[in-house]
Amino acid sequence: MALEVDRHFASTLIVTPESLDEREQLIKRALHQKILVPDILSLLPAWISEVQPDVDEIDEEIDQWLPTVNIDEKKKAKHRARGNYTLLTAVYYPHCKKDKMLVLTQFLYWIFFFDDEIDNGGELAENREGTRQCCQEANQCIDDCLGPNPDYTPPEGSRGTVEMFYPILRDLRAGLGPGSTERLRRELHDYVNGVSRQQRVRTAGRLPTPGYHFQIRSDDVGVIPSITQNEFAMEFELPHHIRYHEAMETIVQECTKITILLNDILSLQKEFVSTLAFPALHDMHHPPVTGKHQTAFLLFMNTYDLSLRGAVDQVLDLIREHYAICVAAEERLPWSETDEKLNEDIREYVRGCQRLATGTAYWSYSCSRYFELSQVNEKREVLLDLSYVD
């Protein structure tokens, strides 16, 4: 099923009683259901999962680094307890050197901390002007560090998420070629601006279509910068004509879509609770738990008149479709007849794209960010529970 993108949606975000009622009715339809989700990794059979062997040592170094970061202690403790971003890094980049893995782990901490500022429940959740300033500072940091005249000194008075980002980008730049550096600069701008746009959509009353949700998530999820960081991790630079070849672009985009879709499934339980934070729903006697998205499954239910089970099955089918497109694109890559080093770099880049999907799934099954480990059975099926009460 193709996802139609509503290109006029962004200019027509208005809150109406009808849109609030629409949202409430969808939540009531899904409330108290339990959904058994199959092993997502079984949908990606040719893509393997591996773990970087220094993960425990890097985790100890992260414990030493976190106290030096100017982030609220409660926020640090929350992410440390439930996120395990060292493991996420280890499955994204299983063959990188230990020193590079430390920087890549620090980057993932930054991306979750930054997102938390603007997310529901964050200090800027309802503050559009504060969000604009936050994103402006982050964008300035990106240009300072990755632009033609690098400056790695944070401006005086920088917020914590900006201050911590300067040394991370400095270290990333030191391990990237000029072409990769410029790609990363543009991709990080897309991410930062996408987070701001996601906030605007999330706080609007009208529910977006799945296609529009999918489009903005492709920007704000931060997947593409993490793909580019494979060049840092494995110490190579993909030539421009290879990176932007039609087949490679397809693989990058399809792996991004797969990662978004599987994340939407595995975070369903967490994000469903998040929708209960919407002010019009507080009289439904549920705790005002906060979170990031309007869960994708409510959008599928609303747009295509599906049950919750039908919406989940639709997303599982979409994962299968995008996986098939991605596998087929590998045959069209511009393989060299004479340069085996280039061919190996292409293979490594493609593996890096795949690991963004498999790594996100593997990590989700191995920590408590989205659900309790007791909800996962021996077949790696997850019983997602939407039966929340006061």
Backbone hydrogen bonds, N-H to C=O, Kabsch-Sander energy under -0.5 kcal/mol:
donor,donor_aa,acceptor,acceptor_aa,energy
4,E,2,A,-0.8
6,D,4,E,-0.6
7,R,5,V,-1.1
9,F,6,D,-1.1
11,S,8,H,-0.8
12,T,9,F,-1.9
14,I,12,T,-1.0
16,T,14,I,-0.5
20,L,16,T,-1.9
21,D,17,P,-2.4
22,E,18,E,-2.4
23,R,19,S,-1.9
24,E,20,L,-2.3
25,Q,21,D,-2.7
26,L,22,E,-1.8
27,I,23,R,-2.1
28,K,24,E,-2.3
29,R,25,Q,-1.8
30,A,26,L,-1.6
31,L,27,I,-2.2
32,H,386,L,-2.5
33,Q,30,A,-1.7
35,I,384,L,-2.5
37,V,35,I,-0.6
37,V,382,V,-3.0
42,S,39,D,-1.1
43,L,40,I,-1.9
44,L,41,L,-1.5
47,W,44,L,-1.7
48,I,46,A,-0.6
52,Q,90,A,-1.1
55,V,52,Q,-1.3
58,I,54,D,-2.5
59,D,55,V,-2.1
60,E,56,D,-1.6
61,E,57,E,-1.7
62,I,58,I,-2.4
63,D,59,D,-1.8
64,Q,60,E,-1.2
65,W,61,E,-1.9
66,L,62,I,-2.8
68,T,65,W,-1.9
69,V,66,L,-1.8
71,I,69,V,-2.2
76,K,72,D,-2.2
77,A,73,E,-2.6
78,K,74,K,-2.3
79,H,75,K,-2.2
80,R,76,K,-2.5
81,A,77,A,-2.1
82,R,78,K,-1.9
83,G,79,H,-2.4
84,N,79,H,-0.7
88,L,84,N,-1.5
89,T,85,Y,-2.2
90,A,86,T,-2.2
91,V,87,L,-1.8
92,Y,88,L,-1.5
93,Y,89,T,-2.6
96,C,93,Y,-1.3
97,K,233,A,-0.6
101,M,97,K,-2.1
102,L,98,K,-1.7
103,V,99,D,-1.3
104,L,100,K,-2.3
105,T,101,M,-2.3
106,Q,102,L,-2.3
107,F,103,V,-2.1
108,L,104,L,-1.7
109,Y,105,T,-2.2
110,W,106,Q,-2.3
111,I,107,F,-2.4
112,F,108,L,-1.9
113,F,109,Y,-2.6
114,F,110,W,-3.2
115,D,111,I,-1.9
116,D,112,F,-1.9
117,E,113,F,-1.2
117,E,114,F,-0.7
118,I,114,F,-0.9
118,I,115,D,-0.6
119,D,115,D,-1.9
120,N,291,G,-0.9
122,G,119,D,-2.5
124,L,117,E,-2.5
125,A,122,G,-1.6
127,N,124,L,-1.5
128,R,126,E,-0.7
131,T,127,N,-2.5
132,R,128,R,-2.5
133,Q,129,E,-2.3
134,C,130,G,-2.6
135,C,131,T,-2.8
136,Q,132,R,-2.1
137,E,133,Q,-2.5
138,A,134,C,-2.2
139,N,135,C,-2.7
140,Q,136,Q,-2.1
141,C,137,E,-2.3
142,I,138,A,-2.2
143,D,139,N,-2.1
144,D,140,Q,-3.0
145,C,141,C,-2.5
146,L,142,I,-2.6
147,G,143,D,-1.7
151,D,144,D,-2.3
158,S,155,P,-1.6
162,V,159,R,-0.9
163,E,159,R,-2.7
164,M,160,G,-2.4
165,F,162,V,-0.6
166,Y,162,V,-1.1
168,I,164,M,-0.9
169,L,165,F,-2.7
170,R,166,Y,-2.3
171,D,167,P,-2.1
172,L,168,I,-2.2
173,R,169,L,-2.7
174,A,170,R,-1.6
175,G,171,D,-0.6
175,G,172,L,-1.3
176,L,173,R,-1.7
181,T,177,G,-2.4
182,E,178,P,-2.0
183,R,179,G,-2.0
184,L,180,S,-2.7
185,R,181,T,-2.2
186,R,182,E,-2.1
187,E,183,R,-2.6
188,L,184,L,-2.5
189,H,185,R,-1.7
190,D,186,R,-2.0
191,Y,187,E,-2.1
192,V,188,L,-2.7
193,N,189,H,-2.7
194,G,190,D,-2.0
195,V,191,Y,-2.2
196,S,192,V,-1.6
197,R,193,N,-2.1
198,Q,194,G,-2.6
199,Q,195,V,-1.8
200,R,196,S,-1.6
201,V,197,R,-2.1
202,R,198,Q,-2.8
203,T,199,Q,-2.0
204,A,201,V,-0.9
206,R,14,I,-0.5
211,G,4,E,-0.6
213,H,209,T,-2.3
214,F,210,P,-2.6
215,Q,211,G,-2.1
216,I,212,Y,-2.3
217,R,213,H,-2.1
218,S,214,F,-1.6
219,D,215,Q,-0.7
219,D,216,I,-0.6
220,D,216,I,-2.4
221,V,217,R,-1.8
222,G,219,D,-0.7
226,S,222,G,-1.0
227,I,223,V,-1.6
228,T,224,I,-2.3
229,Q,225,P,-1.8
230,N,227,I,-1.9
231,E,228,T,-1.9
232,F,228,T,-0.6
233,A,229,Q,-2.7
234,M,230,N,-2.6
235,E,231,E,-0.6
236,F,231,E,-1.7
242,I,239,P,-0.9
243,R,239,P,-2.7
244,Y,240,H,-2.3
245,H,242,I,-1.3
249,E,245,H,-2.8
250,T,246,E,-2.0
251,I,247,A,-2.1
252,V,248,M,-2.6
253,Q,249,E,-2.5
254,E,250,T,-3.0
255,C,251,I,-2.5
256,T,252,V,-1.9
257,K,253,Q,-2.3
258,I,254,E,-2.6
259,T,255,C,-2.4
260,I,256,T,-2.2
261,L,257,K,-2.7
262,L,258,I,-2.8
263,N,259,T,-2.0
264,D,260,I,-2.4
265,I,261,L,-1.9
266,L,262,L,-2.8
267,S,263,N,-2.1
268,L,265,I,-1.6
271,E,267,S,-3.1
272,F,268,L,-2.6
273,V,269,Q,-1.6
274,S,270,K,-1.4
275,T,271,E,-1.5
276,L,272,F,-0.6
276,L,273,V,-1.2
277,A,274,S,-2.0
278,F,275,T,-1.7
281,L,278,F,-2.6
282,H,279,P,-1.5
284,M,281,L,-2.1
285,H,282,H,-1.0
289,V,287,P,-2.6
295,T,293,H,-0.8
298,L,295,T,-1.1
299,L,295,T,-1.1
300,F,296,A,-2.1
301,M,297,F,-2.5
302,N,298,L,-2.3
303,T,299,L,-2.8
304,Y,300,F,-2.4
305,D,301,M,-0.8
306,L,301,M,-0.6
311,A,307,S,-2.4
312,V,308,L,-2.4
313,D,309,R,-2.5
314,Q,310,G,-2.0
315,V,311,A,-2.0
316,L,312,V,-2.3
317,D,313,D,-2.2
318,L,314,Q,-2.0
319,I,315,V,-2.1
320,R,316,L,-1.9
321,E,317,D,-2.4
322,H,318,L,-2.7
323,Y,319,I,-2.3
324,A,320,R,-2.1
325,I,321,E,-2.1
326,C,322,H,-2.2
327,V,323,Y,-2.6
328,A,324,A,-2.1
329,A,325,I,-1.7
330,E,326,C,-1.0
330,E,327,V,-0.7
331,E,327,V,-0.5
331,E,328,A,-1.0
332,R,329,A,-1.5
333,L,330,E,-1.2
335,W,333,L,-2.1
340,E,338,T,-0.9
343,N,339,D,-1.8
344,E,340,E,-2.3
345,D,341,K,-2.1
346,I,342,L,-2.4
347,R,343,N,-2.5
348,E,344,E,-2.6
349,Y,345,D,-2.4
350,V,346,I,-2.4
351,R,347,R,-2.9
352,G,348,E,-2.3
353,C,349,Y,-2.0
354,Q,350,V,-2.4
355,R,351,R,-2.4
356,L,352,G,-1.0
356,L,353,C,-0.8
357,A,353,C,-0.8
357,A,354,Q,-0.9
358,T,354,Q,-2.4
359,G,355,R,-2.5
360,T,356,L,-1.0
361,A,357,A,-1.9
362,Y,358,T,-3.0
363,W,359,G,-2.7
364,S,360,T,-2.0
365,Y,361,A,-1.8
366,S,362,Y,-0.5
366,S,363,W,-1.2
367,C,363,W,-0.7
375,Q,372,E,-2.1
376,V,373,L,-1.6
377,N,381,E,-2.4
380,R,377,N,-1.8
382,V,37,V,-2.2
383,L,375,Q,-2.1
384,L,35,I,-2.7
384,L,382,V,-1.0
386,L,33,Q,-2.9
386,L,384,L,-0.6
388,Y,386,L,-1.4
